[in-house]
Amino acid sequence: MPVVLPGEVITAQTVAFLALVAASTSGRVLGAAAADATMLRVVDE
């Protein structure tokens, strides 16, 4: 399941949440351009 939906605005709060997930021992942010979620991949279809 995506953590950010198509058309959703990526806010500072969203980025902070993704960084916390990525930093946890069992966390993984699918689709992140970097494993630590410091870079996100944005796709325009």
Secondary structure, 3 states (H helix, E strand, C coil): CCCCCCCCCCCHHHHHHHHHHHHCCCCCCCCECCCCCCCECCCCC
